[in-house]
């Protein structure tokens, strides 16, 4: 994978698991998501959510919510890395 122009020779989840200096929450309890409708997260009521759908949702949440308050915009490759690392089975 390429992130911000650098070749990362491992999957996003492995990268975070091995090198994150702070704990990263990779799952979210239903209560924490309950204050907003599933449409906000682009999640429809499904019994199964694929890694691709989860990654797309995380990408959109960061791009749509985080970037509104951040002075620095994350590159698409960084957003994809975070989205990839956010999916846990």
N, C-alpha and C positions, 0 to 999 in steps of 0.2 A: 504494500500500500504506500502511496505517496501522500505526505502531509506537509503542507506549507513548503513544498519543493524538496523535502527530504525523504529519502527512501526509508521506510520503516519495515524491517524484515519479519514482522509478526502480525497476527490478527489484533484488532483493536482491544478485544477483551483481554488477551494475554499481555499486551502492552500495559494496560491499566493495572492488571493484577500484579504484574512483576515490578512496575516502576512508579506507580502513583505514590506520592509522598503524603497524601492525605486520604482518609477513607472516602470512597465515592459511593453514593447510594445508587444502586443499579436496579432497584425495584421500588415500587410505590404502592402503599396500601390503598385500598379503596376509599377509606375515609379521607385521605389526603387529596384525592382526585374528586371527591364528591361535591365540593363547593362550586364546581363548574360543570356545565353539561358536556357530554362526550363529544358533541360537535365542535366545542372549543379546541379540543385536542385532535380533531379530525379522526376520532375513534367512534365507530358505530358499535352498537351492541352485538358482539360476536362471542361465541364460545371459544374460538381459537383466534389468536392474533399471531400472524407470521412475523419472523424476524424482519423481513422487508417492510411490512406495514408498520411495525414498531419503530424501525429506523426512520422511516419517512415522517412519522408523527413527531418523534423527538427532534428531527431536523427542523420541521416547521415551527415547533414550539420555541426552540432557541432562536431561530431566525425571526419569528414574529414577536416574541415577548422580550427576550434577553437583549436583542439588538436595539430595542426602543430605548433602553436605559443605559446602554454601554457606550462609552466614548470611543472604544475601539471595536471594529467589526471583525468577527472571526471569519477566516476564509472558508470556502465550501469544503475543502479537504479536512479542516479541523472539525467542522460541523458533522461531516460524515463519520469521522473517527469517534466523536462523542456518541452519535446515534448508534454506531456499531457496538460500542462498549456498553450501551444502555440496555441491550436486550439480554435477558437472562431467562433460561427455560426453567 
